[in-house]
Amino acid sequence: MPLTPAQVTRFLKSVHPYDALPLDVLETIAPQLDAWEVEQDFSIYDLGDALPGLFLIYEGQVEITDENDVVVSHLGLRNSFGERGLLRDGKAVTSARADAHSILLVVPSALFSELLDTHDVVAKFFNRGRGPRPQQESLATSPVDTLMARNPATCPPETSAQDAAILMRTRKISSLCITQGDALHGILTTRDLSGKVVAEALPPSTPVAQIMTSTPLTLSPSAIGSDVLHAMMEHHIGHIPITEGNRLVGIVTQTDLTRFQAVSSAELVSAIARAGSAEEMAKVTAEIPRLLVQLVAGGNRHEVVTRLITDIADTVTRRLLTLAEAKLGAAPVPYLWLACGSQGRQEQTGVSDQDNCLMLDDAVNEADMPYFAELAKFVSDGLDVCGYFYCPGDMMATNPRWCQPVRVWRDYFAGWIAKPSPEAQMLASVMFDLRPIGGNFDLFEDLQTDTLGAAAKNSIFVAHMISNSLKHTPPLGLLRGFATIRSGEHKNQLDLKHNGVVPVVDLGRVYSLQGKLPEANTRARLKAAEAAGVLSPSGARDLLDAYDLIAETRLEHQVALVKAGKAPDNYLPPADLSDFERSHLRDAFVVVKTMQSAVGHGKGMLS
């Protein structure tokens, strides 16, 4: 059916990013859009076709398939498609077919390019990558909610000065917020107690309402660090309550500012390196959630954040090895402690268990094994104390199976490669992420090179590894929705680990195997795979952008939980995302599914 420019304009006003454009711009572009009315099963375009422009669904439903004819998306009202091809070379990278009678608006290619060039909101929406990030966090530019202490100590106005002083001494704090319910009435500091009670000889029973600072200077959660600094210097104060309206939500003190500046990965590493026990280290690793918040607030990319957090785990491990040797004596033969899992890949976040193993020099004998059993127990117990919990699957050096001479490890890998059973596939997937942490690194170098070479030559093993890598799938549902967890504690939430980053981790491991690449980090694997020709430049770019968005969404979710005083996890309710965020996240999942389909159909496999 023909559409009038007025109808098209009204429709565009209901679709992001066009809804953010001025009305006169919409009225200018509306007549330039073509309207296609198509019947069910009509082929809108095929893979490799020159695209006439960007498609926008006005009515109906469209099915998108990849180069292997695998359905990657069903799109409905207000959804766009075709942009990936337009942003490359103008040729379709998928195929599109009408699932039902549909009306499609086509934004001509030249007009689409013009909108990208002249309107930041359009460019931002269709740019699936993330822009450059600052290299370090700044106190002055950090949001107040990353600096403030939540749930500050409070008392009602009728509290006596003596009781307030006792509370402050017990909590080891220098101020109390005076509240009625959630409403802030004033603030009481140690200076008020000394200057107004002690100096003026007021009785200890004096109500704090008589000595507090009424209507104190406050800031909102939208303030930034420089606002705090300027206010403290201008008004000569050291405590600023943070309020929403009159509701108290936090407080920032000079101590908080000092702590923010002191909490850096380097400071934590330094403190751990000097610690004399696991308990001392645990006090330091307890700062990791705060560090996570600070690093993300500073705009650091996810691979920087996870690398810095993993460095702390590495330092804890090496310090525990040193303490173990101090307790047990020198090792009877050379050994190497290795990490696998997220620590092995240098991808730890605010939620981590421990995955590790020991490789021993082949000169080891049975009489030496009790020493290494004690070493493994000392280190794993210490890691648990520091918050790196025992592996549920017992993939730890405390398991005798994973504390063996190098010759046994060679036999392990040879057996897994020769007979890729389901258990062998799982174990090989874990062990291909091994990274040396402490000890004699020479024990691993030849083993890694030889194993990669042997594995890549065995086409059956490679095929099994590919099959194993496809067990974790992106959480895509029909009609532009997400497939959330169906039951249990996390019902209706997305698992950003197993259905988010893990599918990309698995792809990276397959590319690493195909190219015999030594890298363990996922992002490094993807870039190395592109350089080695295992992954095409366009495929690498798409997958890196998708992985970055998924990984950063996961970190931002964990930070939001930490800010709310909760433990970080990997379960995100889609309702917590804006329409813009949902759209981009789903597009990222589509990219991952497309790349899984390509690997599953043998694209890029070794001959």
Secondary structure in CASP SS format (residue, H / E / C, confidence):
PFRMAT SS
TARGET T0000
AUTHOR 0000-0000-0000
METHOD secondary structure of the structure
MODEL  1
M C 1.00
P C 1.00
L C 1.00
T C 1.00
P H 1.00
A H 1.00
Q H 1.00
V H 1.00
T H 1.00
R H 1.00
F H 1.00
L H 1.00
K C 1.00
S C 1.00
V C 1.00
H C 1.00
P C 1.00
Y H 1.00
D H 1.00
A H 1.00
L C 1.00
P C 1.00
L H 1.00
D H 1.00
V H 1.00
L H 1.00
E H 1.00
T H 1.00
I H 1.00
A H 1.00
P H 1.00
Q H 1.00
L C 1.00
D E 1.00
A E 1.00
W E 1.00
E E 1.00
V E 1.00
E C 1.00
Q C 1.00
D C 1.00
F C 1.00
S E 1.00
I E 1.00
Y E 1.00
D C 1.00
L C 1.00
G C 1.00
D C 1.00
A E 1.00
L C 1.00
P C 1.00
G E 1.00
L E 1.00
F E 1.00
L E 1.00
I E 1.00
Y E 1.00
E E 1.00
G C 1.00
Q C 1.00
V E 1.00
E E 1.00
I E 1.00
T E 1.00
D C 1.00
E C 1.00
N C 1.00
D C 1.00
V C 1.00
V E 1.00
V E 1.00
S E 1.00
H E 1.00
L E 1.00
G C 1.00
L C 1.00
R C 1.00
N C 1.00
S E 1.00
F E 1.00
G C 1.00
E H 1.00
R H 1.00
G H 1.00
L H 1.00
L H 1.00
R H 1.00
D C 1.00
G C 1.00
K E 1.00
A C 1.00
V C 1.00
T C 1.00
S E 1.00
A E 1.00
R E 1.00
A E 1.00
D C 1.00
A C 1.00
H C 1.00
S E 1.00
I E 1.00
L E 1.00
L E 1.00
V E 1.00
V E 1.00
P E 1.00
S H 1.00
A H 1.00
L H 1.00
F H 1.00
S H 1.00
E H 1.00
L H 1.00
L H 1.00
D H 1.00
T H 1.00
H C 1.00
D H 1.00
V H 1.00
V H 1.00
A H 1.00
K H 1.00
F H 1.00
F H 1.00
N C 1.00
R C 1.00
G C 1.00
R C 1.00
G C 1.00
P C 1.00
R C 1.00
P C 1.00
Q C 1.00
Q C 1.00
E C 1.00
S C 1.00
L C 1.00
A C 1.00
T C 1.00
S C 1.00
P E 1.00
V H 1.00
D H 1.00
T H 1.00
L H 1.00
M C 1.00
A E 1.00
R E 1.00
N C 1.00
P C 1.00
A C 1.00
T E 1.00
C E 1.00
P C 1.00
P C 1.00
E C 1.00
T C 1.00
S E 1.00
A H 1.00
Q H 1.00
D H 1.00
A H 1.00
A H 1.00
I H 1.00
L H 1.00
M H 1.00
R H 1.00
T H 1.00
R H 1.00
K C 1.00
I C 1.00
S C 1.00
S E 1.00
L E 1.00
C E 1.00
I E 1.00
T E 1.00
Q E 1.00
G C 1.00
D C 1.00
A E 1.00
L E 1.00
H E 1.00
G E 1.00
I E 1.00
L E 1.00
T E 1.00
T H 1.00
R H 1.00
D H 1.00
L H 1.00
S H 1.00
G H 1.00
K H 1.00
V H 1.00
V H 1.00
A C 1.00
E C 1.00
A C 1.00
L C 1.00
P C 1.00
P C 1.00
S C 1.00
T C 1.00
P E 1.00
V H 1.00
A H 1.00
Q H 1.00
I C 1.00
M C 1.00
T E 1.00
S E 1.00
T C 1.00
P C 1.00
L C 1.00
T C 1.00
L E 1.00
S C 1.00
P C 1.00
S C 1.00
A C 1.00
I E 1.00
G H 1.00
S H 1.00
D H 1.00
V H 1.00
L H 1.00
H H 1.00
A H 1.00
M H 1.00
M H 1.00
E H 1.00
H H 1.00
H C 1.00
I C 1.00
G C 1.00
H E 1.00
I E 1.00
P E 1.00
I E 1.00
T E 1.00
E E 1.00
G C 1.00
N C 1.00
R E 1.00
L E 1.00
V E 1.00
G E 1.00
I E 1.00
V E 1.00
T E 1.00
Q H 1.00
T H 1.00
D H 1.00
L H 1.00
T H 1.00
R H 1.00
F H 1.00
Q H 1.00
A H 1.00
V C 1.00
S C 1.00
S H 1.00
A H 1.00
E H 1.00
L H 1.00
V H 1.00
S H 1.00
A H 1.00
I H 1.00
A H 1.00
R H 1.00
A C 1.00
G C 1.00
S C 1.00
A H 1.00
E H 1.00
E H 1.00
M H 1.00
A H 1.00
K H 1.00
V H 1.00
T H 1.00
A C 1.00
E C 1.00
I H 1.00
P H 1.00
R H 1.00
L H 1.00
L H 1.00
V H 1.00
Q H 1.00
L H 1.00
V H 1.00
A H 1.00
G C 1.00
G C 1.00
N C 1.00
R C 1.00
H H 1.00
E H 1.00
V H 1.00
V H 1.00
T H 1.00
R H 1.00
L H 1.00
I H 1.00
T H 1.00
D H 1.00
I H 1.00
A H 1.00
D H 1.00
T H 1.00
V H 1.00
T H 1.00
R H 1.00
R H 1.00
L H 1.00
L H 1.00
T H 1.00
L H 1.00
A H 1.00
E H 1.00
A H 1.00
K H 1.00
L H 1.00
G C 1.00
A C 1.00
A C 1.00
P C 1.00
V C 1.00
P C 1.00
Y E 1.00
L E 1.00
W E 1.00
L E 1.00
A E 1.00
C C 1.00
G H 1.00
S H 1.00
Q H 1.00
G H 1.00
R C 1.00
Q C 1.00
E C 1.00
Q C 1.00
T C 1.00
G C 1.00
V C 1.00
S C 1.00
D E 1.00
Q C 1.00
D C 1.00
N E 1.00
C E 1.00
L E 1.00
M E 1.00
L E 1.00
D C 1.00
D C 1.00
A C 1.00
V C 1.00
N C 1.00
E H 1.00
A H 1.00
D H 1.00
M H 1.00
P H 1.00
Y H 1.00
F H 1.00
A H 1.00
E H 1.00
L H 1.00
A H 1.00
K H 1.00
F H 1.00
V H 1.00
S H 1.00
D H 1.00
G H 1.00
L H 1.00
D H 1.00
V H 1.00
C C 1.00
G C 1.00
Y C 1.00
F E 1.00
Y C 1.00
C C 1.00
P C 1.00
G C 1.00
D C 1.00
M C 1.00
M C 1.00
A C 1.00
T C 1.00
N C 1.00
P H 1.00
R H 1.00
W H 1.00
C E 1.00
Q E 1.00
P E 1.00
V H 1.00
R H 1.00
V H 1.00
W H 1.00
R H 1.00
D H 1.00
Y H 1.00
F H 1.00
A H 1.00
G H 1.00
W H 1.00
I H 1.00
A H 1.00
K C 1.00
P C 1.00
S C 1.00
P H 1.00
E H 1.00
A H 1.00
Q H 1.00
M H 1.00
L H 1.00
A H 1.00
S H 1.00
V H 1.00
M H 1.00
F C 1.00
D C 1.00
L C 1.00
R E 1.00
P E 1.00
I E 1.00
G E 1.00
G E 1.00
N C 1.00
F C 1.00
D H 1.00
L H 1.00
F H 1.00
E H 1.00
D H 1.00
L H 1.00
Q H 1.00
T H 1.00
D H 1.00
T H 1.00
L H 1.00
G H 1.00
A H 1.00
A H 1.00
A H 1.00
K H 1.00
N C 1.00
S H 1.00
I H 1.00
F H 1.00
V H 1.00
A H 1.00
H H 1.00
M H 1.00
I H 1.00
S H 1.00
N H 1.00
S H 1.00
L C 1.00
K C 1.00
H C 1.00
T C 1.00
P C 1.00
P C 1.00
L E 1.00
G C 1.00
L C 1.00
L C 1.00
R C 1.00
G C 1.00
F E 1.00
A C 1.00
T C 1.00
I C 1.00
R C 1.00
S C 1.00
G C 1.00
E C 1.00
H C 1.00
K C 1.00
N C 1.00
Q C 1.00
L E 1.00
D E 1.00
L C 1.00
K H 1.00
H H 1.00
N H 1.00
G H 1.00
V H 1.00
V H 1.00
P H 1.00
V H 1.00
V H 1.00
D H 1.00
L H 1.00
G H 1.00
R H 1.00
V H 1.00
Y H 1.00
S H 1.00
L H 1.00
Q H 1.00
G H 1.00
K C 1.00
L C 1.00
P C 1.00
E C 1.00
A C 1.00
N C 1.00
T H 1.00
R H 1.00
A H 1.00
R H 1.00
L H 1.00
K H 1.00
A H 1.00
A H 1.00
E H 1.00
A H 1.00
A C 1.00
G C 1.00
V C 1.00
L C 1.00
S C 1.00
P H 1.00
S H 1.00
G H 1.00
A H 1.00
R H 1.00
D H 1.00
L H 1.00
L H 1.00
D H 1.00
A H 1.00
Y H 1.00
D H 1.00
L H 1.00
I H 1.00
A H 1.00
E H 1.00
T H 1.00
R H 1.00
L H 1.00
E H 1.00
H H 1.00
Q H 1.00
V H 1.00
A H 1.00
L H 1.00
V H 1.00
K H 1.00
A C 1.00
G C 1.00
K C 1.00
A C 1.00
P C 1.00
D C 1.00
N C 1.00
Y E 1.00
L E 1.00
P C 1.00
P H 1.00
A H 1.00
D H 1.00
L C 1.00
S C 1.00
D H 1.00
F H 1.00
E H 1.00
R H 1.00
S H 1.00
H H 1.00
L H 1.00
R H 1.00
D H 1.00
A H 1.00
F H 1.00
V H 1.00
V H 1.00
V H 1.00
K H 1.00
T H 1.00
M H 1.00
Q H 1.00
S H 1.00
A H 1.00
V H 1.00
G H 1.00
H C 1.00
G C 1.00
K C 1.00
G C 1.00
M C 1.00
L C 1.00
S C 1.00
END
